[in-house]
Amino acid sequence: GGYLIVEESQYDTVASDPIAAKYLRQFVQGKYMLNGTPYWCLWLKDAPLDAIARSGLIQQRLAQVSASRLKSPTKSVNEFARRPHLFTQDRQPDTRYFALPEVSSENRTWIPGRFYGPEVIAGNKLIIFPGAEPWHAALLQSSMFMTWVHVFAGRLESRPSISPGLAYFPIPFPAADDSLRNDLSAAWTSVEGTRAAQEGTTLKQLYQDSAMPEALKAAHDTLDSIVDQAFGTKSICTNADERKRILFTRYVELTTRDQLPTPGKTRAR
């Protein structure tokens, strides 16, 4: 019912409750990340029940959560009415994680992602990669990744909608040795630093194709060159069709390796 969520207009009221204030956490969905929208939630997973009981504000909100869940047609949600302090879906990692919005505009060359610490609560419209490293982020911010997404990801209207089962796990990423990981990490650091230099600008604004800063485009082009060459090219690919051929050829190689039938003895007639 949204009663564990704290909007900007509600923040001061919740933060003034000395008990509730201890359990306020930044809450991020895909659109919040892109727009830089400030949202929080009450994250009560590890809160002692006696502390929860001493806060009238929390008790009021939990009563509303419980009532909302009892009205749900879903049995599993009904059962969570007895545990209103918990989210019905808990995917929260205990490590730093990389995040991508599940749905993004079809007009972006790259779907912008970023790192968060474990104290930032990930909503269900965020695709998360717990324990990701900078080199991993570089692969997910490349045109090679985007080429795969545009072919295989689902769609919400005309916008790409990422499903890890289609648009992540099957991608035939190259094996990364220490040298490649270092190069990819440096490329990601450059992208991250170029974004940070545009202080006060949201990811949505930075990644509008018509208004993308030239320095950020250049940082992504450098990253693309490293990723493309990691897939076996001599230089950066010039278009998506080149990347498709590389991806599909490598996918076929990896998925048919060691799967040829073993020659057997021919039985005499």
Secondary structure, 3 states (H helix, E strand, C coil): CCCCEECHHHHHHHHCCCCHHHHEEEEECHHHHHHCCCCEEECCCCCCHHHHHCCHHHHHHHHHHHHHHHCCCCHHHHHHHHCCCCCCCCCCCCCCEEEEECECCCCCCCCCCEEECCCCEECCCEEEEECCCHHHHHHHCCHHHHHHHHHHCEEECCEEECCHHHHCCCCCCCCCCHHHHHHHHHHHHHHHHHHHHCCCCCHHHHCCHHHCCHHHHHHHHHHHHHHHHHCCCCCCCCCHHHHHHHHHHHHHHHHHCCCCCCCCCCCCC
